[in-house]
Amino acid sequence: MRKTILPLVVFVVAIGIALVMQAAYIVNERQQAIVLQFGEHVRTVQTPGLYFKIPFIQNVFYTESRILLADGRPEEYLTLDKKRLLVDHISRWRIVDPLVYYQRLRTEEVAVARLQQVIASQLREEIARHEFITVIREEREAIMENVARASRPAIAEFGIELLDVRIKRLDLPSEVQESVFARMEAERNRIALRYRAEGEEAARQIRAQADKEREIILATAQEQAERIRGEGDARATAIYAAAYGEDPEFYAFLRRLEAYERILGDGATLVLDAESDLLRFLESTK
């Protein structure tokens, strides 16, 4: 009898454990859930904890309660002045109504695709209202705020709250980049040539001014040298004249000695008239 009851007890316990496991479910702090019965909504659970449902009749669909990030695909947009832009954006969103989210989207992949459609449409309209330079410089923040504000009503229909939209990368299409870079290179070369020409012109002016100043300095120095030389010669002449006036005969004697020194060298032969004044001081005295 005991051998017959024991397997029955084990079976009942196993069934009980299975029922409890099927009836209990846990919602953690990162999740929210909806309970469905034959596809019909029973309740929504957005508070973490342990909950129970009817086994095998009700099932649980979990969704994220955290803020999620959607990284969009880069797409081309046209500005007001008909310039093409390649914009890569990201958005932050979260599920606020799990039931609507389940009914309209079911999966995160579908939710991200719908988000990108709505945001890309609003982004296209918003960029088309601004010129290229304002999108690049001044209006990026305002454009993103306008896109997020315009996208929220459409996205809310999916049980989703759009928190914000940001531009991750803003660039030109590759074929446009090449032409822009070519124009930039040509512009830089033109500026470089202008700077070189201006530098050469400035160098010529500096060299001309330096040459002019050099000539002025040399002329001034030459003038001063000639004046000083003339003054020196005049003073020397005055000194010589004063010295000669003291003793003319002695001066004549010195002049002849200097002449002898210049004329009479080693092996020199002179033929002079006996009455030559040059020989007057060479005559021997008795």
Long-range contacts (C-beta under 8 A, 24 or more apart in sequence): 18-55, 19-55, 22-55, 22-56, 23-52, 23-53, 23-54, 23-55, 24-50, 24-51, 24-52, 25-50, 25-51, 25-52, 25-53, 25-60, 26-50, 26-51, 27-51, 27-62, 29-65, 30-64, 30-65, 30-66, 31-62, 31-63, 31-64, 31-65, 32-62, 32-63, 32-64, 32-65, 32-95, 32-98, 33-60, 33-61, 33-62, 33-63, 33-98, 34-60, 34-61, 34-63, 34-98, 34-99, 34-102, 35-59, 35-60, 36-60, 36-61, 41-99, 44-98, 44-99, 46-98, 61-98, 61-102, 63-95, 63-98, 63-101, 63-102, 64-94, 64-95, 64-108, 65-94, 65-95, 66-94, 67-92, 67-93, 67-94, 67-163, 68-92, 68-93, 68-94, 68-95, 68-108, 70-112, 70-115, 70-116, 71-168, 72-116, 72-119, 72-120, 73-116, 74-169, 75-120, 76-173, 77-123, 77-124, 77-127, 77-128, 78-124, 78-127, 78-128, 79-127, 79-128, 79-130, 79-131, 79-132, 79-135, 80-128, 80-129, 80-130, 80-131, 80-132, 81-131, 81-132, 83-131, 83-132, 84-172, 84-173, 84-176, 85-127, 85-132, 85-135, 85-170, 85-171, 85-172, 86-169, 86-170, 86-171, 86-172, 86-173, 87-123, 87-127, 87-167, 87-169, 87-170, 88-167, 88-168, 88-169, 88-170, 88-171, 89-119, 89-123, 89-144, 89-165, 89-166, 89-167, 89-168, 90-165, 90-166, 90-168, 91-115, 91-119, 91-148, 91-162, 91-163, 91-164, 91-165, 91-166, 92-162, 92-163, 92-164, 93-155, 93-160, 93-161, 93-162, 93-163, 94-160, 94-161, 94-163, 95-159, 95-160, 95-161, 96-159, 96-160, 96-161, 97-159, 98-159, 99-159, 100-157, 100-158, 100-159, 101-158, 101-159, 101-160, 102-159, 103-159, 104-157, 104-158, 104-159, 105-158, 105-159, 111-158, 111-160, 114-155, 114-158, 115-155, 115-160, 115-162, 118-151, 118-154, 118-155, 119-147, 119-151, 119-162, 119-165, 122-146, 122-147, 122-150, 122-151, 123-147, 123-165, 125-150, 126-150, 135-170, 136-170, 140-167, 140-170, 143-167, 253-281, 256-280, 256-281, 257-281
